[in-house]
Structure formats: structure tokens, C-alpha cells
Amino acid sequence: MGVPERLAERMSMAEQHEYLRARFSRRTMIRGGAVTLGAVTGGAFVPGATAQAAVPSGRPGGETVDGAHVAPFGRHLAYGADPRTEMTVSWQVPVAVRKPFIRIGAHPTDLSHKIDAEVRTLFTPAGVGTSGNHTQYYVHAKLTHLRPGRTYYYGVGHQGFDPAAPHLLGTLGTFTTAPAHKKPFTFTAFGDEGVSYHALANNSLLLGQDPAFHLHAGDIAYGDPAGQGRTDDTGFDSRVWDQFLAQTESVAKSVPWMPAYGNHDMEAWYSPNGYGGEEARWTLPDNGPDKKNLPGVYSFVYGNTAVISLDANDISFEIPANLGISGGTQTKWLEDRLKKYRAAHDIDFIVVFFHHCAYCTSTSHASEGGVRQEWVPLFEKYTVDLVINGHNHQYERTDVIKGNKVTKKLPIGGTAYPETDGVVYVTAGAAGRSLYAFSAPLSYEGNEHEVDSVASFVNLKGGKQNETVTWSRVRYLDYSFLRVDVTPAPKGRLTTLKVRGIAENGDQVDHFTVARRAK
């Protein structure tokens, strides 16, 4: 699709984007709606909140469909910068509707007045990918001034479809804000989901864990299956996102779904950085270093745990479409954020998640040298407690690492102490896409097979470099996800992260603990 291959090889993503914008007429873009990223969001309990109306869908005469015949779908939640008081509810409608809104309340029969929502219209013209002209309508309502630790009921609608109507109360959802103080909680994580039966199976198990939130470590829907961040990537299909958001709604309508962006999430048509489509679909915390170039970089605090989302496309040697896009600002922001969180009196744990693996022995992508060069020294300097990656479609967990070496073996059931030992890395990229392979024997709970070393490679600026590693502790090759249980403790006592790898069939394939003295 798009830019001829002979040209694309010599062009940056931004140059490819401008080429395609010139190729498709302005008239076509306006008729379809192009990418609408309005700045106005609906705010709960904020007077005067407004929103832009949905643009017409291109039906004859430009009229919209009767709203009574249109139901919202694909609901997904995301925290704001403060999970105690901020939540964004997002959803889709299949065609243009009038006056979209949200209602919210403490009881399903006592909902608020209508709060206007924002529509972001994403148009993909025929010739960009495998479909004909396709327009998607993403709707967002950012709620603020919520109360900590409170469960809210909400309903989304539009003119002609009011979730407060008695016959539509079954469409209501719920969410719970983060507590004001430290309490035990659970979160889940994985990467590389896509649309599949296995992804559905993992999602059904996620609900059973009762997580406070879910982390998605990149490669979200695979609308771009090539994953090179180029306009000539083959097989691009924006309609996959409709399937994906419908698939994940069972979880994401009540559990904040917090993504980081991977290589398959760079969709080069929509914007110079490849993230225009993502910005239409998601509303994420806006506290990152570079909203223009890195909208998937942010952080939030839940209880005693700080969570940081990074964009490894910025430092990837293996897939360089966005290499260096931040000009170093992301790494500087990361250090500032790590320093702040480690010094905070009420934060014990720091969890970092992103796509490309710092340490993995997969035969497909293995390890990313850019991550080791730019970020691993900071993880060690500020004693990060857990690093979660995707990219490689399997489960692998390291021993404790510092200085690129094993400082402590971490057997299944073992405990790591980051303040003295080092950092543990988990690849959890088996959420739903086709699985990869290992060069070494599998080794997991109930089937341990310890080896002294594993032959692998790392992606460097000059290409792949072979390496023999001793840090690969657990290797499991089937669909799975992470469950993390966080247990606070009184000051000076041991507080813990208990990490478990859980297979698609519910079996536990790994477990270990990260512990440190509570502040």
C-alpha cells in the first residue's frame, strides 16, 4: 500500500506520511472525516463541559442514522494522571450519531445528567490497506473530580439511545477509582494480543483475577500485521480495531486497559509519528515528555506502586521506523520520573512496561540492544522492581540481573530484593498471536529443565550479535499472562510483589516474589 517500496526504503515515517497525504486529495480526506482529534473532553462534575459533534458518515445527503437504531460498543477505560480521581471512558459507534454523552452515578438508578463526550473520527481511504473507504467513530469522556476508592456506574449513549432508560439499564458498566491509601491489590499484564480465540480465552481468565487495572505491553490489535512502521507495510486493515475493541470489552469496560505502543502499533498513514490512529482510539494520561511524538509514554501511581509506560520504538535498532524520534527526551524524562518515584515517601514499588525486550532468548526477536543501552542502566540505578515486555510471543523470565550479568539465581518460588540484587525482567508476549520458539528446552513450574547457558542474540545498531546468556530462568511456550499481587506493609516491614505466570488453561507456570522494605 502507499509509497512505492523503492522510495519507502529511503524515507522516514514522516516523509512517507507527507507523500501519502499529497497522493490522496484533500477533498477525499474531508469527505471521509480524516483524523479528528479535538481537544475538548467531557468532564464529570466540571461545569460547562462541551464536546464536538460527530461528523456525518458519508451517507446520501450527509444525514445520520436514527440514534435509536445504533448501540455503542467497544467500551474501554483508562486512568488519567491521577487514578484516584480521573477516569476516561471510551467507546465506538458504527456510524455517525448526534450528541454523544455519558451518565455516571453511585447507583444504576441514580445517574447524573448527560455529560457531553468527544468524537474522534478516523478515516482510512481505499488504497491504504486492504479495505475500501472506512470511517471509524471513537468517543471519549474524561471524568474528573471523582472520589478515591469509589465504585461508579456509568452508561454511554447519544441522541436516541439513553442508557438511563429502563430497557437499557443492562448496558451500564462500572469502574472503581484507585484508593486514597495503600491497600492490597492485583493487576494483570501481557503483550501481543491481536484478535483470536486464544486472546478471548486469556481475556476470560483476566476477569477472574479481579485486577484493579491491566497493562498491555504493545502490539495491541495488529491492524498493521507487517509491523515495520512503513506506509508500504502489507495487509493493513483498520477494521481489525473494531474486532479488537469488541473482543476486549468484557474486561476493558470495567478494568482500566493501559497500553504501551509496539512496532505493530505504528500505522504510518495517519500521522508523521505513526500514532494518529492510536490517538483517535485511546485517551491516556498526558503526563509524558512529548505528547506530539510519544503519546504512549506516561505514568501513574496506584497505592504504593508507580507504573511507567515507555515507547521502545524510540530506541529500537531492530525496527528503526521511529528510532530517535524523541531526541533523547524520553530517556531524560524516564530518569526524572524514576528519581521522583524512588524518593517519594509513599511509593514502594516501581513497575516499568514497554514492548521490545531487554532480555529474551526467543529465536524471533530476542533482545533489543537499544533498551540495554538507554534504559537498563537507569533501571539498575533506581532499583526498578519489575520490567514487563512483549514483542516475543512466549513467556520468559530472567534471574536477577545487574550489569548484564546474573547477580542472583531466582528459581521458581524464589524472592528477589531489588535494593541489593538487581532487576527481574519478564517477557509476557503470549496473549493471543501465533507463538514463537526457543532454542533451549522449555522450563516452567512442574516441568523444570535447568541449563547452564542459552545461545541467543541481541539487536544492535550494526545488526544482530550472537551471545550466550546465563540469565534465562523460565521458558514457557503457550498462551499466558501475568498476575501481580501487591501487598503493602507497615513502615520498615517487607512489602511484596507476588508475580505469577498463568497459562491459558489456568495452570500456574511460574511464580516469584519481589520484596523491599516499606517506606
C-alpha positions as CSV (number, residue, x, y, z in Angstrom):
1,M,0.0,0.0,0.0
2,G,1.0,3.6,-0.3
3,V,4.6,4.7,-1.0
4,P,6.5,2.6,-3.6
5,E,9.0,0.3,-1.9
6,R,12.0,1.8,-3.7
7,L,11.1,5.2,-2.2
8,A,10.0,4.0,1.2
9,E,13.4,2.4,1.9
10,R,14.9,5.9,1.7
11,M,12.2,7.9,3.6
12,S,11.5,8.4,7.2
13,M,8.0,7.7,8.5
14,A,7.2,11.4,8.5
15,E,8.3,11.7,4.8
16,Q,6.2,8.7,3.9
17,H,3.2,10.3,5.6
18,E,3.6,13.5,3.7
19,Y,3.9,11.6,0.4
20,L,0.6,9.8,1.1
21,R,-1.2,12.9,2.2
22,A,-0.3,14.5,-1.2
23,R,-1.4,11.4,-3.1
24,F,-4.9,11.4,-1.6
25,S,-6.9,14.5,-2.4
26,R,-7.9,17.0,0.3
27,R,-11.5,16.6,-0.9
28,T,-11.4,12.8,-0.2
29,M,-10.0,13.4,3.2
30,I,-12.6,16.0,4.2
31,R,-15.5,14.0,2.9
32,G,-14.4,11.0,5.0
33,G,-13.7,13.0,8.0
34,A,-9.9,12.4,8.1
35,V,-8.4,12.3,11.6
36,T,-10.3,14.4,14.1
37,L,-8.5,14.8,17.4
38,G,-10.5,17.5,19.2
39,A,-9.1,19.0,22.4
40,V,-12.4,19.3,24.2
41,T,-13.4,16.5,26.5
42,G,-16.4,15.9,28.7
43,G,-15.6,16.2,32.4
44,A,-17.7,14.7,35.1
45,F,-18.8,17.3,37.7
46,V,-17.0,20.0,35.8
47,P,-19.4,22.8,34.8
48,G,-19.5,23.9,31.1
49,A,-18.0,20.7,29.7
50,T,-18.6,20.5,26.0
51,A,-17.8,18.2,23.1
52,Q,-17.6,18.3,19.3
53,A,-20.4,16.6,17.4
54,A,-19.8,13.5,15.2
55,V,-19.2,14.3,11.6
56,P,-21.6,12.7,9.0
57,S,-20.8,9.2,7.9
58,G,-20.9,9.9,4.2
59,R,-24.4,8.6,3.7
60,P,-26.5,10.1,0.9
61,G,-27.3,13.7,1.9
62,G,-24.9,13.5,4.8
63,E,-27.6,12.6,7.3
64,T,-27.0,10.5,10.3
65,V,-28.8,7.3,11.2
66,D,-31.6,7.3,13.8
67,G,-29.8,7.0,17.1
68,A,-32.3,4.6,18.5
69,H,-31.0,2.0,16.0
70,V,-27.4,2.4,16.9
71,A,-25.8,0.9,20.0
72,P,-22.3,1.8,21.4
73,F,-19.7,-1.0,21.5
74,G,-16.0,-1.5,22.3
75,R,-16.1,0.3,25.7
76,H,-12.6,0.6,27.3
77,L,-11.4,2.5,30.3
78,A,-8.1,4.3,31.0
79,Y,-6.9,6.2,34.1
80,G,-6.0,9.8,34.0
81,A,-2.8,11.1,35.5
82,D,-4.3,10.5,39.0
83,P,-6.2,7.2,39.1
84,R,-7.8,8.2,42.4
85,T,-9.9,11.0,40.8
86,E,-9.6,10.6,37.0
87,M,-11.0,8.1,34.5
88,T,-11.7,8.2,30.8
89,V,-14.5,6.1,29.3
90,S,-14.1,5.4,25.6
91,W,-16.2,3.6,23.1
92,Q,-17.2,3.3,19.5
93,V,-20.3,3.8,17.4
94,P,-20.6,2.1,14.0
95,V,-22.0,5.2,12.2
96,A,-22.2,8.9,13.0
97,V,-24.6,9.8,15.8
98,R,-25.7,13.1,17.3
99,K,-24.8,14.4,20.8
100,P,-22.9,11.5,22.3
101,F,-22.8,11.6,26.1
102,I,-22.1,9.7,29.3
103,R,-24.1,9.4,32.5
104,I,-22.4,8.4,35.8
105,G,-23.6,7.8,39.4
106,A,-23.2,5.7,42.6
107,H,-26.2,3.6,41.8
108,P,-27.6,2.3,38.5
109,T,-31.0,4.0,39.0
110,D,-29.4,7.3,40.1
111,L,-27.3,8.5,37.2
112,S,-26.1,12.1,36.6
113,H,-27.3,14.4,33.9
114,K,-25.8,13.9,30.4
115,I,-22.1,14.8,30.2
116,D,-21.0,15.6,26.7
117,A,-18.4,13.3,25.1
118,E,-15.8,14.0,22.4
119,V,-15.9,12.2,19.0
120,R,-12.6,11.5,17.2
121,T,-13.3,10.4,13.6
122,L,-10.7,8.2,11.9
123,F,-11.0,7.9,8.1
124,T,-9.0,5.3,6.1
125,P,-9.4,5.7,2.4
126,A,-9.4,2.9,-0.1
127,G,-5.9,2.2,-1.3
128,V,-4.5,2.5,2.2
129,G,-4.6,-1.1,3.3
130,T,-6.9,-3.9,2.3
131,S,-10.4,-2.4,2.8
132,G,-12.4,0.2,0.9
133,N,-13.1,3.6,2.4
134,H,-13.7,3.0,6.1
135,T,-14.7,5.6,8.8
136,Q,-14.4,4.8,12.5
137,Y,-16.1,6.9,15.2
138,Y,-14.3,6.8,18.6
139,V,-16.0,8.6,21.5
140,H,-14.3,9.7,24.7
141,A,-15.5,11.2,28.0
142,K,-12.8,12.2,30.5
143,L,-14.2,12.2,34.1
144,T,-12.5,14.3,36.8
145,H,-13.1,15.2,40.4
146,L,-14.1,11.6,41.2
147,R,-13.8,10.2,44.7
148,P,-10.9,7.8,45.6
149,G,-11.8,4.1,46.2
150,R,-15.4,4.6,44.9
151,T,-17.3,2.3,42.5
152,Y,-19.3,4.2,39.9
153,Y,-21.9,3.1,37.5
154,Y,-21.9,4.6,34.0
155,G,-23.8,4.5,30.8
156,V,-22.8,5.8,27.3
157,G,-25.2,6.9,24.7
158,H,-26.3,9.5,22.2
159,Q,-29.4,11.2,20.8
160,G,-32.0,8.4,20.6
161,F,-30.1,5.9,22.9
162,D,-30.2,6.8,26.6
163,P,-28.7,4.2,28.9
164,A,-30.8,5.6,31.8
165,A,-33.9,4.3,30.0
166,P,-35.3,1.3,31.9
167,H,-35.0,-1.1,29.0
168,L,-31.3,-0.1,28.5
169,L,-30.1,-0.4,32.1
170,G,-28.5,-3.7,31.1
171,T,-26.0,-1.7,29.1
172,L,-24.5,0.0,32.1
173,G,-20.9,-0.6,33.2
174,T,-18.9,0.0,36.4
175,F,-15.4,1.2,37.3
176,T,-13.6,1.7,40.6
177,T,-11.1,4.5,41.3
178,A,-7.8,3.9,43.0
179,P,-7.9,4.1,46.8
180,A,-6.6,7.2,48.7
181,H,-4.3,5.0,50.8
182,K,-2.2,1.8,50.5
183,K,-4.2,-1.3,50.2
184,P,-3.6,-4.8,48.7
185,F,-4.5,-5.0,45.0
186,T,-3.9,-7.1,41.9
187,F,-3.0,-6.1,38.4
188,T,-2.5,-8.2,35.2
189,A,-0.3,-7.8,32.1
190,F,0.5,-9.2,28.7
191,G,1.6,-8.1,25.3
192,D,0.9,-9.0,21.6
193,E,-2.8,-9.9,21.8
194,G,-4.4,-9.3,18.4
195,V,-7.8,-10.9,17.6
196,S,-8.0,-14.7,18.1
197,Y,-9.7,-17.5,20.1
198,H,-6.6,-17.6,22.4
199,A,-7.0,-13.9,23.0
200,L,-10.6,-14.4,24.0
201,A,-9.6,-17.3,26.4
202,N,-6.9,-15.1,28.1
203,N,-9.4,-12.3,28.5
204,S,-11.9,-14.6,30.2
205,L,-9.2,-15.6,32.7
206,L,-8.2,-11.9,33.3
207,L,-11.7,-11.2,34.6
208,G,-11.3,-14.0,37.1
209,Q,-8.2,-12.4,38.6
210,D,-10.3,-9.3,39.6
211,P,-7.5,-6.9,38.6
212,A,-7.5,-3.2,39.5
213,F,-6.0,-2.5,36.1
214,H,-4.4,-4.3,33.1
215,L,-1.2,-3.4,31.3
216,H,-0.8,-4.2,27.6
217,A,2.9,-4.2,26.6
218,G,2.4,-3.2,23.0
219,D,1.3,-4.8,19.7
220,I,-2.3,-4.3,20.6
221,A,-4.7,-5.2,17.7
222,Y,-2.4,-5.9,14.7
223,G,-4.3,-3.7,12.3
224,D,-0.8,-3.5,10.7
225,P,0.4,-7.1,10.6
226,A,3.8,-6.2,9.0
227,G,4.9,-4.2,11.9
228,Q,7.7,-2.2,10.3
229,G,6.1,1.2,10.7
230,R,6.2,1.9,6.9
231,T,3.5,3.1,4.6
232,D,4.2,0.1,2.3
233,D,3.5,-2.4,5.1
234,T,1.3,-5.0,3.5
235,G,-2.0,-6.3,4.9
236,F,-3.0,-3.2,6.9
237,D,-6.7,-3.3,7.8
238,S,-8.2,-0.6,10.1
239,R,-11.3,-2.8,10.6
240,V,-9.3,-5.1,12.8
241,W,-9.6,-2.5,15.6
242,D,-13.3,-2.8,15.5
243,Q,-12.9,-6.5,16.2
244,F,-10.3,-6.0,18.9
245,L,-12.2,-3.5,20.9
246,A,-15.3,-5.6,20.8
247,Q,-13.2,-8.6,21.9
248,T,-11.7,-6.9,24.9
249,E,-14.9,-5.1,26.0
250,S,-15.7,-7.8,28.5
251,V,-12.7,-6.8,30.5
252,A,-11.9,-3.2,29.5
253,K,-15.4,-1.9,30.2
254,S,-14.7,-2.3,34.0
255,V,-10.9,-2.7,34.2
256,P,-8.7,0.2,33.0
257,W,-6.8,-1.1,30.0
258,M,-3.4,0.7,29.9
259,P,-1.4,0.2,26.7
260,A,2.2,0.9,25.7
261,Y,2.8,1.1,21.9
262,G,4.8,-1.6,20.0
263,N,6.0,-1.8,16.4
264,H,2.7,-3.1,15.1
265,D,1.0,0.0,16.6
266,M,2.9,2.4,14.3
267,E,0.4,2.9,11.5
268,A,2.2,5.2,9.1
269,W,-0.7,6.6,7.2
270,Y,-2.4,8.6,10.0
271,S,0.4,10.9,11.2
272,P,4.1,11.5,10.8
273,N,4.9,9.6,14.0
274,G,2.5,6.7,13.1
275,Y,0.4,7.2,16.2
276,G,-2.5,9.2,14.8
277,G,-4.8,6.2,14.8
278,E,-3.8,5.4,18.4
279,E,-4.6,8.9,19.5
280,A,-8.1,8.5,18.0
281,R,-8.7,5.3,19.9
282,W,-7.1,5.9,23.3
283,T,-7.1,8.7,25.9
284,L,-4.1,8.0,28.1
285,P,-2.5,10.1,30.9
286,D,-1.0,13.2,29.4
287,N,2.0,13.5,31.8
288,G,4.6,12.1,29.4
289,P,7.6,14.0,28.0
290,D,6.4,14.6,24.4
291,K,2.7,14.3,23.7
292,K,3.3,15.2,20.0
293,N,5.7,12.4,19.2
294,L,5.2,9.9,22.1
295,P,1.6,9.8,23.1
296,G,2.0,6.3,24.7
297,V,4.6,7.4,27.3
298,Y,3.1,8.2,30.7
299,S,3.0,7.2,34.3
300,F,0.5,6.7,37.1
301,V,0.5,5.7,40.8
302,Y,-1.8,3.1,42.3
303,G,-1.5,2.6,46.0
304,N,2.2,2.0,46.8
305,T,3.1,1.2,43.2
306,A,4.2,3.6,40.4
307,V,3.7,2.3,36.9
308,I,5.7,3.7,33.9
309,S,4.8,3.1,30.2
310,L,7.6,3.7,27.7
311,D,7.8,3.7,23.9
312,A,10.7,1.4,22.9
313,N,10.1,2.3,19.2
314,D,12.1,5.4,20.0
315,I,15.2,3.4,20.8
316,S,14.8,0.2,18.7
317,F,17.7,-0.8,16.5
318,E,15.8,-3.8,15.2
319,I,12.8,-1.8,13.8
320,P,14.1,1.7,13.3
321,A,11.0,3.5,11.8
322,N,10.8,5.8,14.9
323,L,14.4,5.5,16.1
324,G,15.4,8.7,17.8
325,I,12.0,10.4,17.4
326,S,12.2,11.9,20.9
327,G,15.7,13.3,20.5
328,G,16.6,11.8,23.9
329,T,13.8,13.5,25.8
330,Q,12.1,10.2,26.7
331,T,15.2,8.8,28.4
332,K,15.7,12.1,30.3
333,W,12.0,12.0,31.4
334,L,12.4,8.4,32.5
335,E,15.3,9.2,34.8
336,D,13.5,12.2,36.2
337,R,10.4,10.1,36.9
338,L,12.4,7.2,38.4
339,K,14.2,9.6,40.7
340,K,11.0,11.2,41.8
341,Y,9.2,8.0,42.5
342,R,12.1,6.4,44.3
343,A,12.3,9.4,46.6
344,A,8.6,9.6,47.2
345,H,7.7,8.7,50.8
346,D,4.5,6.8,49.9
347,I,5.8,4.8,46.9
348,D,7.5,1.4,47.5
349,F,7.5,-0.3,44.0
350,I,8.2,0.8,40.5
351,V,7.0,-1.3,37.6
352,V,8.0,-0.4,34.1
353,F,6.4,-1.8,31.0
354,F,7.1,-1.4,27.2
355,H,7.3,-3.5,24.1
356,H,10.8,-4.5,23.0
357,C,12.6,-6.9,25.3
358,A,15.6,-6.0,27.3
359,Y,16.4,-9.7,27.9
360,C,14.8,-12.6,25.9
361,T,16.1,-15.7,24.1
362,S,13.4,-16.1,21.5
363,T,14.5,-17.2,18.1
364,S,12.5,-14.4,16.5
365,H,13.3,-11.0,18.1
366,A,15.4,-11.9,21.1
367,S,16.8,-8.9,22.9
368,E,16.9,-5.2,22.0
369,G,20.2,-3.5,22.3
370,G,18.7,0.0,22.3
371,V,16.9,-0.9,25.6
372,R,20.0,-2.3,27.2
373,Q,22.0,0.8,26.1
374,E,19.5,3.6,27.1
375,W,17.3,2.3,29.9
376,V,18.7,-0.7,31.6
377,P,21.4,1.4,33.4
378,L,18.6,3.6,34.8
379,F,16.5,0.6,35.9
380,E,19.5,-0.6,37.9
381,K,20.4,2.8,39.2
382,Y,16.9,3.4,40.6
383,T,16.4,-0.3,41.6
384,V,13.2,-0.8,39.4
385,D,11.3,-3.8,40.9
386,L,9.8,-5.4,37.8
387,V,10.1,-4.8,34.0
388,I,7.4,-6.3,31.7
389,N,7.8,-6.7,28.0
390,G,6.1,-8.2,25.0
391,H,7.4,-8.4,21.4
392,N,8.4,-12.1,21.6
393,H,5.3,-14.3,21.6
394,Q,6.1,-16.5,24.6
395,Y,6.7,-16.4,28.3
396,E,10.3,-16.0,29.6
397,R,11.6,-14.8,32.9
398,T,15.1,-13.9,33.9
399,D,17.2,-14.4,37.0
400,V,18.1,-11.2,38.8
401,I,20.3,-9.1,36.6
402,K,22.7,-6.2,37.1
403,G,25.4,-5.1,34.7
404,N,24.2,-7.6,32.1
405,K,25.1,-10.4,34.5
406,V,23.3,-12.7,36.9
407,T,23.7,-11.4,40.4
408,K,21.3,-14.0,41.9
409,K,19.6,-17.0,40.6
410,L,15.9,-16.7,41.0
411,P,14.3,-20.2,41.0
412,I,10.5,-20.7,40.7
413,G,9.1,-19.7,44.1
414,G,12.2,-17.6,44.9
415,T,12.4,-14.0,46.2
416,A,14.3,-11.0,44.7
417,Y,15.4,-8.0,46.6
418,P,16.0,-5.2,44.1
419,E,17.7,-2.8,46.6
420,T,20.7,-5.2,46.7
421,D,20.2,-7.8,44.0
422,G,19.2,-6.2,40.7
423,V,16.2,-6.3,38.3
424,V,13.9,-9.1,37.1
425,Y,12.6,-9.0,33.5
426,V,9.5,-10.8,32.3
427,T,8.5,-11.3,28.6
428,A,4.8,-11.9,28.6
429,G,4.1,-11.7,24.9
430,A,1.8,-14.7,24.5
431,A,-1.6,-13.0,24.8
432,G,-3.1,-14.3,21.5
433,R,-0.9,-14.1,18.4
434,S,0.9,-17.1,16.9
435,L,3.7,-18.4,19.1
436,Y,7.4,-18.2,18.5
437,A,10.1,-20.6,19.6
438,F,13.1,-21.1,22.0
439,S,16.5,-22.6,21.1
440,A,16.7,-24.1,24.7
441,P,14.4,-26.7,26.3
442,L,11.3,-25.4,28.0
443,S,11.5,-25.0,31.7
444,Y,8.5,-24.0,33.8
445,E,6.6,-24.8,37.0
446,G,6.0,-28.6,37.1
447,N,8.5,-29.1,34.2
448,E,11.8,-27.6,35.2
449,H,14.7,-28.1,33.0
450,E,17.7,-26.1,34.2
451,V,20.5,-25.4,31.7
452,D,23.8,-23.6,32.2
453,S,23.5,-21.3,29.2
454,V,21.4,-20.4,26.2
455,A,22.5,-19.4,22.8
456,S,20.7,-16.2,21.6
457,F,21.3,-12.8,20.1
458,V,20.9,-9.1,20.7
459,N,19.8,-6.5,18.1
460,L,22.5,-3.7,17.9
461,K,22.8,-0.7,15.6
462,G,25.0,-2.7,13.3
463,G,22.7,-5.7,13.2
464,K,22.3,-8.9,15.2
465,Q,25.1,-10.0,17.5
466,N,25.2,-13.6,18.9
467,E,25.5,-14.0,22.6
468,T,25.5,-16.9,25.1
469,V,23.5,-16.0,28.2
470,T,23.0,-17.5,31.7
471,W,20.0,-15.4,32.8
472,S,17.2,-17.4,31.2
473,R,15.4,-19.0,34.1
474,V,11.8,-19.8,33.0
475,R,10.7,-20.6,29.4
476,Y,7.1,-21.5,28.6
477,L,5.7,-21.7,25.1
478,D,1.9,-21.4,25.2
479,Y,-0.6,-18.6,25.7
480,S,-0.4,-16.9,29.0
481,F,-0.4,-13.7,31.0
482,L,0.9,-12.2,34.2
483,R,-0.9,-11.7,37.5
484,V,0.8,-9.5,40.1
485,D,-0.4,-9.3,43.7
486,V,0.8,-6.2,45.6
487,T,0.7,-6.4,49.4
488,P,1.7,-3.2,51.3
489,A,3.2,-3.4,54.8
490,P,3.9,-1.0,57.7
491,K,7.0,1.1,57.5
492,G,10.1,-0.9,57.8
493,R,8.4,-4.2,57.2
494,L,8.7,-6.2,53.9
495,T,6.2,-5.3,51.3
496,T,5.8,-7.6,48.3
497,L,5.0,-8.1,44.7
498,K,4.0,-11.7,44.1
499,V,4.3,-12.4,40.4
500,R,2.6,-15.3,38.7
501,G,2.7,-16.6,35.1
502,I,-0.7,-18.1,34.3
503,A,-1.4,-20.2,31.2
504,E,-4.5,-20.0,29.0
505,N,-5.8,-23.2,30.7
506,G,-5.4,-21.6,34.2
507,D,-2.3,-23.5,35.2
508,Q,0.4,-21.6,37.0
509,V,3.7,-21.8,35.1
510,D,5.9,-19.5,37.2
511,H,5.8,-17.6,40.4
512,F,8.3,-15.5,42.3
513,T,8.3,-12.6,44.8
514,V,9.9,-9.2,44.7
515,A,10.3,-7.7,48.2
516,R,11.6,-4.5,49.8
517,R,11.3,-2.5,53.0
518,A,8.2,-0.4,53.1
519,K,8.7,3.3,53.5
